[in-house]
Amino acid sequence: MKKIPLYISMGIVGIFLTLALLLYYNQEKIIFFPTKTPSDFNYNFNSDFEEIYLTTPDSKKLHALYFKVDTPKGVVYYLHGNSGNLEGWGDVAQVYLDLNYNVFILDYRGFGKSEGQIENEEQFFQDAQLGYDFLKNNFAENQIVVVGYSIGTAPASFIAYKNSPQQLILNSPFYNLKTVAKTHYPFIPRFLLKYSFDNQYYVSQTNVPISIYHGNQDKVLFYEDHSKIKDKLKPTDRYITLENQGHQAMNENSVYREDLKTLLP
């Protein structure tokens, strides 16, 4: 068998290393798909809200919408998915407002009017904690309900692990990011992943009551791959399979909405 010349072997190795470095330093573009919004953009929602700006330790301004009712039972901290911005995500507030809860929704760095860009997992989680700390100025922790959807289940699970909210609600969660990558990007070596988003660990380490909802027709975070997270739950936690539900429009699911009436009486 003919040997591959050394210079060709070195060239192949060089190409692999270059691609590996590009992937390592640009994987945020694979995980997050933000849409920017002009700073003077005016939102149009049917419910009353105010715009909130939080300042990070590195002096970036994070933008949030805070929806309020007259006599709230508590507040829902909603952590949204990996694309768009608050112009699209603000509509989810109504489901929880109808149950007499205030709703606080944060745009991550680079989303909407929020400054900066997401650089690593620790920063992403610290920014989410900043929103939780803001809510603690007005509510006791046993009045704060943390809700995470899709990629937002990662910071939501982390917050429940680090704090003591009333409860944690996860919509379309994933087991961890390596499981997601294995399904959608099998060509990416696991050791190159900067983000782990270990939901399975955080839910197993918190005493906070957890309710998980996952559609069995989810084609983004496949139910078969990620429903194993229920093995990490406490006996008192709840895992609800939503029949014929895909990844999108979770808040419009009638089973989910009816169940919320029990969770948020």
N, C-alpha and C positions, 0 to 999 in steps of 0.2 A: 504494500500500500504506500502510495507516494505521501511524503511528509508535506505538510503545509509550511511554506516558507515563513521564517520568523517575522518578517516585516508584515506579512498578511495577518498572522496571529496577533501581533501587537496592534495592528489597525482595528481588528475586530474587538479586541479588549478595549481599545480607546473609544470606539463607537459606543460600546456597552456602558462604559463609565460616564461618557458624556450624556447619554440618554438617562442614566440613573440619576445623575446630578440634576438634569432638567426636571425630571419627575419629582425628585425630592423637594426642590425649591419652588415648584409651581403646582403642587398638588391641591392648593386651595382652589385653583381654577377647575379642578375636577369635582371638588366637594361642594363649593358654594357658587351660586349664580345670582349675585345681587343686581338690582336695578336701582340706579341713582335717581334722586328726585331733586329738583331745584330747591334752594333754601327758602324761597318765598312761595312754594307750592301750597295751595289751599285744598285741604281735604274736604270731602263732602260725604257725610254720614247722617243717618236719620236720628242718631242719638247724640246727646251732649257729650263733649269731650274737651280736653285741653292738651296742648302739646307740652311735653316735658323734655328738658335737656339735662343729662347727667354727665359729669366730667370724670373721666378715667384718671388713674394715677399718672398716665403719660400725657395728660392734658388734651385728650380727644373728647369731642362732644358726641354723645350718643343720644339719639332722638327716640322718643316714645310717645304713644298716645294713651291718655288716661281717660277712660269712660267712667262716668259716675251716675249713680242713682240717688234718690233723695235720702233713703234710710237703708244703707247697705247692711247686709248680714255679714259681709266680709269682702274680700277682694280676690279675684282670679288673676294670677300672673301667668300670662299666656306666652309661651316661647314657640315661635313659628318655624316654618320649614326653611329649606335651603335656597329658595329663590324669591324673586320679587321684592316687595317692600310693603310698608304699612298701607299704602293706597289700596292694595288688594287684600291684605290680611286684616284690616280694620273691621271688615264685615263679620268676622267670627265673634266679635264682642257681643252681638245681640242675643245669642243663645244664653249667655251667662247673665247679661243684664235682665233678661226676662225672669230670671230666678232671683233677682234682687241682689246681685253681686256687682261691685265695681270691677272693671277690667283694665289691666295694665299690659300693654303690648310693646315690646322693645324691638327696634330695628338694630340688627347686629352691625358691626363696623363695615362700612362700605355699602350698606343697604340704605335706600331712601335718603334721608337727610343726615344720617350718622356719618361722622368723619372717620378717616383712617381706613385700615384694611386688616382683615383677620390674618394673623401671622403664626399662631400656634395654639395648641389646645388649652394651655394654662391661661393665656390671655382671653380666649373665648369664654372660658368658665368664669374668670374674674369679672368680666363685663356683665355676665348674667347675674352674678352675685351682687353687683352694684345696683341692679334693678330691684332685687329682693331687699337689700338694705334700705332703699328708698321707701318701699312699702312698709317696712318695720317702723318707720317714723310716724305712721298713722294708724297702724293696725297691730294688734298682738299677733304673734306667730300662729296661734290657734285659730286665727281668722283668715289666714292666707292659704289659698288653694293654688298649687303649682300645676299647670297644665302644659305638657309638651307634645308637639306634633312632629313626627318624622325626625329630621335632624335635631329639632328642638327637644326631643326626648333626652338627648345627651346632657345639655346643661340643666334640664329639669331634674333628671335623676341625680346629677351631681349636687344640685341645691338641696334636694331632700336628704342626701347623704351628709351634707355639711351643716344642715340647719334642722329646724323642727316645725315645718309648716303643718297646717291642719291635715292635709292629705296631698297625695301625688296622683295625678291622672295622666296616663301615657296613651296617646293615640298613634297607632301605626309605628310602634317602636321597633328598633333593631337590637339584635343581641350584642354586637359590638361592630366596629367599623371593619375589622378584618373579615368578618362574615359577609359584610356588604361587598367588600373588595373581591372576595373569592368568587362571588356570584357575577358581578358586573365587570370586573377588571381582573380576570384570572391570570393575565400576563404580568401583573405587577408583583414583584417579590415582596413578601410580607415585611421584610426587614427595612424596606424603604418607606413604610408608612410612618409619618410624623404623628398622626392622630390615631388614637386607639378608641376613644369614646366607649369605654367599657360599661355599658348600661347594665350588663349582667352582674357586674361587681357591685355597682352602686345600689341597685335594688335589693341585693342580698345583704347589704350592710346597714340599712336604715330601718328604724322602728316606725317610721311614718306609714300610715295606711296607704296602700297602693291599689289602684284600679287600672287595668290595662284593657284597651279595646283594639282589636286588630281584625280587619276584613279578610275573609278567607279567599277573596279574589284579588288581593293586593299583588300587582305585577311590578311594583317598584321595590318594596321590601317584602319579598316573598314570604307568605305565611308559613310555609313549610320550613324555611330557614330560620325564622326569627321567633316562632311561637315557643321554641325551647326555653325562652327567657322565663316562662312560667314555672320552670323547675327551680328557679332562684327565689321565688316569692315565699313569703311567710304563709302559714296555714290560713290566716285571717285575711290575706290579700285576695283580690278578685282578678280573674282573667276571663274576659268576655269575647267570644268569637262572634263577629258580625257577619251573618250569612249574606253572600252575594255582594259584599261591600268591597270596593276597590280601594286604592290609596287616597284618592281625592274625595272631597265633600263629606268628610267624616261628621261635621257638625250638622249636616242635613239628614243624617241617618235617624229614623224614627225610634229605633231601639236605643240608640245612644242618648237621644234627647229625653226619652222617658226615664232612662236609668239615672240621668243627671238629677232629675226631680227627687230621687231618693238620696243621692249623694249630697246634694246641696239643698236641703229642705228649708 
